[in-house]
Amino acid sequence: MKPRFPSLVFPDTDIFNEHQFPLLIFGRPLYYLQPVEPDPDRDRESDHDCFIKRGLCQALTPVPLGEHRERFVRLIHDIENRRDDYAAQLTALTIAEMGSNKQQAGNEQRHRIVSSLIGRDAAGSPDKDIRVAEYWQARLVLAIAEMLKREQFDLQQELQMLDAQELEMLRSLQGDQDTDEPDPFKSLEAASGDLSGARSRDHQLRFRSWRTLMSAAPLPPVSFWLASSVDAADEIFIAYERLSDLPVRPILKVPLPDHIGASPIYAAEQIANFQEDAEETLQELFEELGQTLTRDDPSGDAVNNLLPGSSNLLVTWEELLDGHFPAGSHGRASLVFYLLRRCRLADLLNLEASGSDHHQHALLGVFKRG
């Protein structure tokens, strides 16, 4: 498929799951950070290659690991399977990261922690290769965040299998036994709550790690960025408010499926078929959004003046969406676009913009579920 309004999703690094598939619908290709390059010796394609072949997404690996790739993969495997061995070091790593990046002592502490995890020959000496250690640390943070996200999802799925009535009945039976054993359901709920709290606190760390890796190379030529959550978008809004006295303006709300529960190959086919049928509508929406990026000063324009044809286009969009992804089986979420005037997101985050980015304003799409 021909590229149309390419976009960049952040800070998620695993976009191949049922709750991230909807982001592939709007804009193509969808660029995403892949902290570790694929195995150069693999002898068959992965399930995710079908999305790349169809032009739906494109991976970015600004800092390939090269000869150290296998070492990092083994480290992640060890963390996932022998967490007690790594708990103290990973806790120290997180605490060190939460401190100021400008303090030399903090840099050296983080370097020592990362070196102890990955081996000093990979991280280098504190004086010469601090940056290399920071890249390793960023990869670790992002990998652990994805682990926590998967665990939270699994726990939520397990809890959903037990509705309130079943839980109450099972607790009553357990109470009749008059046992001193701990309540397994309470433990499950507590674990789920702990993970939810961890997820709500980790977005700053994930975003910082994402930016660390993305700063190592120029950004791809994208028309807008997509925040995979409201928390992720807040990082952009906070940075914008520090530098600008202009308000952030929501200008368009596009319905999307909440989830696409299918195998990667089938999900890629469904998304590609939708984009083919919605080609004309997509193009018109993209053109309207694109015009807002190049206006001299849209500050005085009402939303309807910024996107005069969006209402009619969204009616057609929703009809197509209902035909391909019925709300009854796929739920509904939304992608809300915000206009950040007189701003480039690359400049806002001290990243190197693509040479083709001449927009006067920025667009940020925020994926909102539920």
Disulfide bonds with the S-S distance in Angstrom:
none
